[in-house]
Amino acid sequence: MANRRDLKKDLNWLTHEVISDCLIYLEFNKVKDETPVAKIIDKIITKRSEAFTKINENTSAMNKREVKDKFNSIVNEFFDTANSCFEDLSKLSKK
């Protein structure tokens, strides 16, 4: 199992990838309405904050298996959100 610091670094990296893709999209596609891209960025930042809150919760009363399952569910949930953000951005670029 990865430690909390590594988990946070990985989530930060993925968050920055989504945000940088959104900013690149805005730079190369001069769109008048930036609201859909702003919603994607807001979605990933909100999910990052939620994930960090869950990661920082005290796990001393849990056994190792429960902690591992908890962290795996946090990561899977975050990956699903990041994937949906990338898909939403792809849909915008196809318009």
Protein Blocks (a to p, Z undefined) as FASTA:
>chain_A
ZZfklmmmmmmmmmmmmmmmmmmmmmmmccfblmlmmmmmmmmmmmmmmmmmmmmpcckl
pcfklmmmmmmmmmmmmmmmmmmmmmmmmmmmmZZ
